[in-house]
Amino acid sequence: MQDFDIPVLGAPRLPNPIARRGDIRFIDDRERLLYDPHYRVPEDLPQGPVSGFEVAGPRERIFFDPERTRAAVVTCGGLCPGINAVIRALVLQLWFIYGCRDILGIRYGYHGLGRNRETPRALTPADVGDIHRQGGTILGSSRGTPPTAEIVDTLQELGIDMLFAIGGDGTMRGATAIAEEVSRRGLEIAVVGIPKTIDNDIPLVRRTFGFETAVSIATESINAAQVEAWGVENGIGIVKLMGRYSGYIAATATLSSGHANFCLIPEVPFSLEGPGGLYELVERRLHERGDAVIVIAEGAGQYYFETPERERDASGNPKLGDIGVLVRDRLKAWLRGRGINAPVKYIDPSYLIRAAPAISTDQLYCQRLARNAVHAAMCGKTAMLIGFWHGQMTHVPMEALRGRKRQVNPCGELWFNVLESTGQPQVIGDISYIDLEEE
C-alpha cells in the first residue's frame, strides 16, 4: 500500500483566521481520496486500509501566525502559461485571506537563493494586480540549482518561514532536497510545490497548469497545417509539439483538432522507412486523399539519433535530437525518390505556447492550486505539492514522486482514441530493431 502521509513541522495549534469569514467547511486530515477508485463489485471491494491522498483545503487550526510569517515564491525551469496567475493568486491568498503581509519574490529560480543571488522583491497586491494577463514570469526563471545547503542558508538568512516552489519535476526534486535539509537542521520552514509543466508529466498529478492553454494553441497549429496541406496538391503539414518524455500535448491536440492523420509520441515506437513505415503510409495517404497532416512530440523517435553520450541541460535533462526536422527532411527525400512532388509545411509553435498567457480554464485552475498551497503551508505541511486526482485537489508527498514517470499509456483510452481519430495503425512499421531499453 502506497503511503501518502504528509510531513508536518509540528502540531497546528492556532485557530484559522478564515473562520471569521463565515460558514467555512474545514477539511479533516483523516479525509482521503482513493488512489485507485476502480473496483469490481462486490468481489474486489477493499476490506482493509487503502491508499489515499489527503484532501486539500483549509484546516481548522494552523501552524504559522500569519502576521509574523514571511513567505517566499520562486519560479523555476522553462516558461509555461499561467505562472504569473499562480504568483498572483498566492499573493492575494496570503495577503487578504490570511493577513500575511510579508511576501518575497525570489529572482531567477533557485539561483535567487544562492550565494550570488539578486535581492528578492517584495510582493504586494498592487504588484500583482494584472500580471495574470501576461505570459512568462515576473520573477524570472532559470534551470539548475546552487548547492542545497547554500539555499537553506539563504532561507535562514532571509527569515523565510514558507517557500512556494513553482516548477516541474526538476524543481520538485530540488524542493525535496531543500525540505530534507530543512528537516535535518531542525528548522521550521514549510516547502510546498505547485506543479508546473506544459507536458503534463508530473506523476500523481492528473493535470498541471498551462496544459490546456498549450493544447489550445497546439490545436490551432494543427488546424493551420491542415489548411496548408489542403491548399496544394499532395500537401503535407508537419507540426512538432512539446513532449520530452510524454505525448500528452500531441495526443490531446490531435483529438481536439480532428485533422491529424498521424501522431507520433515518445511512448509508442515507430519506424520511418520500410514496409508499413511512416513514409510508406504517408505516400499511400497522398495517393488516396491528396494530403496528410503529421503531429510529432519532440521526444518521439530519439533512437534515430546516434548519441552515446548525450549532452544535458542545466536541469540534467538529455538534449534531444530534432525529430521534427529529421522526419521532414527524410520524408521529402523519400517522396522525391518516388517522383512525387509534395510541398511540406513545417510548424513548431513551442515558443508561442511557452510565452502565452493562460486561457480562462487554466486561470481558474491556477487559482485553485495557489489557494490550496497556501492552506497547506499555513498548517505547517511540508515536502509536498498540490495535486489533482479524480477531479479533486490533493496533497502529494514529494517523496512519492521519486522513481515515477507519468506517460501516455499505449494501451489506455487516450491513445486508443488517437488511433480511432487518425486511423493510423497501432504499430507503424517494423520496430523489432529498435532498442527500447537503450531508448
Beta strands, then each sheet from edge to edge (+ up, - down):
strand 1: 14-15
strand 2: 32-34
strand 3: 52-55
strand 4: 61-62
strand 5: 70-75
strand 6: 102-105
strand 7: 121-122
strand 8: 162-167
strand 9: 190-195
strand 10: 235-241
strand 11: 262-264
strand 12: 291-297
strand 13: 344-347
strand 14: 384-389
strand 15: 392-397
sheet 1: 1+ 4-
sheet 2: 2+ 3- 15+ 14- 9- 8- 5- 6- 7+
sheet 3: 11+ 12+ 10+ 13+
end
